[in-house]
Amino acid sequence: MGKNAVKSWTRLGEVKIVVKGNTTEHLVELYKKAKKLQLYAYLVQDAGYTQIPAGSKTVLAVFGPVEDVDQVTGDLKLL
């Protein structure tokens, strides 16, 4: 996985699926699971410009082959 995977994703329409985690701790667990599977994962920390306190972990982005990403997010509810 690397530049070719990103190029393929871009060429195929940059599909994104949004699901809901349960808690901050849950997002961290999912992040660790994604990293263990060697997926690209990024845990976003809020800047605190709105009602959410600065440093709050609010979003987890996971990128990789569908079957691997599903191991991390497959049991979560779609938004």
ABEGO torsion letter per residue (X at the ends): XEAAAAAAAAAAGGBBBBBBBABAAAAAAAAAAAAAAGBBBBBBBBAGABABBBGBBABBBBBEBAAAAAAAAAABBBX
